[in-house]
Amino acid sequence: MREWVNQAIARIEADFQRSSDTHLIQVELPALPNVDFYLKDESTHPSGSLKHRLARSLFLYGLCNGFITEGTPIIESSSGSTAVSEAYFAKLLGLRFIAVMPRATSKEKIEQIRFYQGECHLVDNGDIYGEARRLAKEMDGHYIDQFTNAERVTDWRGNNNIADSIFAQMSSERFPEPEWIVVSAGTGGTSATLGRYLRYRKHRTQLCVADPENSVFFDYYKTGDESITIRQGSNVEGIGRPRVEPSFIATVIDHMIKVPDEASFATIHFLQRLLNRQCGGSTGTNVYAAFQLMAQMHHRGQSASVVSLLCDGGERYQHTYYNDNWLSQNGYDLTAYTNRLDAFYHSGEFPVVL
C-alpha cells in the first residue's frame, strides 16, 4: 500500500515538473497610463483552469494523510472546474472519480469530466455536499471535500503556490509590488492562500475578493454571521456559494466588492474584444471589480499595478455566457454594463462603489 502511495505522489510530482508556470499577461488600457493591469492566465494548466492547482494539492493531501490508497474511489461535490481537474488527477492515478454536481452545470464541463473518464452524478435538490458524503460512505471511498479542505492543503508560505508565482513574475515590472490582487471565491482556498502569503511576506499589497450575485460571502464578510444561507446558487459557475464554506477565511481579506451577473458577463465579452480570446464568467467577475479599483486609483493620480486571475477559458461556456439565447432566456441585458466598460476603456472613469 505504501509503495503505491509513493508511486502516486511521484506521478503527481512528475506531472508538475512537465508543466511550466502560467503566463502573466499585461492588459493594455491606454486611458490609464500610470496603472498597469495584469491577468495571470490559469487556463493554460493541463486541465484548463485555476482549479488544477487546488486539485493537485487536494490529491497530495489525501495521499499523504492516508485517505487515498490504491483503488480508493474519489468523490467530490463541485459545480464544474474543480471536478474537471480532479478527474484529470484521478485518471493519472488510475482511480475511479465521481463528481456530484447540480444538474444545471454546463454541458461542456460535464463532457470534460467524462473525457478524463470521470463520472457525473447530477442532483436537482442542490445538496451536493450530503449526496457526496453518502456516496463516499456507500462506496467506501474518499470524499475529497474542496469546500472544507481548500484553505489547508496549499503551503501559503510559498511552495510554488499562486502567490509566490505572481510576485516572482512581477519582479521586473514597472510596479513590482501590486497595490491590489483581485480574485473571486468558490471554496475560498485561493483567497486564503493569497491573504496569508501577503501577510507572511510583509507585502503592502491588499487583497480584494469579488463576489457574484446569489452568494453569501460578501454578506458574511460585512456581518460576520456564518449562519447566512440562500436557496439559489450563483449563475457564475465556480464562484459564489449559498452557504459560508469552511475554507472561506474572511479575516485575510482587505476588501470585497459585490458584482452583478450582468456586469460579469458583459466584462467577458469586453475582454474578448480586448484580448481576442474568450474567458470564463469568474474572470469577468474578477476583472469588473479590478476595474473599479483601478478607476479609483486613476482618479487619485496614483501610480501602481493591479493583478487579477483569468480562471479558465470561454470554451466551457459556449451554451451559456456566449450564447445570446441563453442570456435572453435568463433575463440578462448586457447593454448598460457594456457601455460602462467602453467608457472606462476610453476615459479611465468608472462608477466606483466601495
Steps between C-alpha positions, in 0.01 A plus 500: 500500500776745595686424177190585295463832686867579435453430131180711490677799656787455254254508208346823623841659555615390155185653350583825681854501361365456147281808540658843473364791703195683368545828313451846646335709228518879502171650386538829314269778622613823329278727712687389814868572417613476864302191603625167366261206488593132480306176468657176614382252238403187691321356198832361372521228766467146355141472625416852386438710809618648828353193673789287371712639785230418758437150364871415509522621862184313602630173358841543666326581829285187472796281411728632773229468765420142404150584375577388143653161431501262205147454365338771716198653320520881505178697547464878481224760522567754225336738256753418232860613466629337818339174392664524157842542659440227757388263224831574329699396809280198574565374147872563549491273807259244353224576753124514450366854527140614553395866497177591680376805315190718454304388196537851351881466470618594151498227238862576411625434853309173521657391171848589628454297818394205289798556270723427800290187570322663792134440577238771554234448768249780442263617773191723494460596866828690531639292790817397322683478834271245664472291186880492461540383860234234450668365188843496666365303795306262277803431277763504776656790311662832585292818494775742401287799618648810338271730698652394832855418399591767243643745755723242668647295216726769348823621658415872522854589613627456146545150359423559133160642589322758287604792724867406480468472123333841460769686693783319320350594162436859607858555619617669177188709437467877538308462828613158628296502821130520403273741676218242473459135418140429402347153505161340549407214733338162452660303778706790631824307459665746261412807706620327818833410339550851363393682816723291723797530264468880481518522877776243539719676242412842647378640166296819497283349224131485589267212417158566351245221452223546244173321573223432246126516553335213689797453730531553875871575524461879469228514768703275729805725455291805597304346788708211633186284505615157382148357519384696191359281223302556182305257283613604152857427392726728298457519123873564466627144507781420739466802730254622758329263742154472662664438839820613673755233414752391767790593269390863461723698739358853518767634734775488235296714255546878488196588290206340317294621204162360397477458121168465314478202264432727203824684578694171511361384166542840333863504615591170336354626171701820548814294564435297187533818296800616701696173514361320194409202718214374712513468878272336755243688705706517819768690309235757417413533869866545592573755229188710555598543865862571403387771258313676782813508714714614207262784416527623858880481483497690171272766646743548790797529265652187649772306319482127574414154370204265544500124443200274451432149374385358168350189656400293197422528132169585338479176304323349804214748474394503136146391593467762774696825535588518130154397383262789432194277541615384844567857610160613376312205651658571837410868486847642449539826310869592483455838328538730801812325628651477153462876465655551843799284410550681171494834684759372746727383219494838327501731804626308802187610686271245659212506749685391813296358790728391783 
